[in-house]
Amino acid sequence: MNKSHTAKSILENGAKFFEVTVEDITGDKRHQFISIKRMVIAATIRNIKGFSYPRIGKMFNRDH
């Protein structure tokens, strides 16, 4: 991925890669199966886009 990717595209591609839906990632499920994937996608967005944790939390419907 490069800097031209949007956070939304990273989220969508990450969900596709992990074979889950964007709704699974941004939803309120707390199962380890989903939460690990959520953490990896969030870390990818942070590393590529430089977003703060609160900003990523808003994308994921989380309060961080």
Secondary structure, DSSP 8 states (H G I E B T S, - for coil): --TTS-HHHHHHHHHHHTT--HHHHHSS---HHHHHHHHHHHHHHHHHH---HHHHHHHTT---
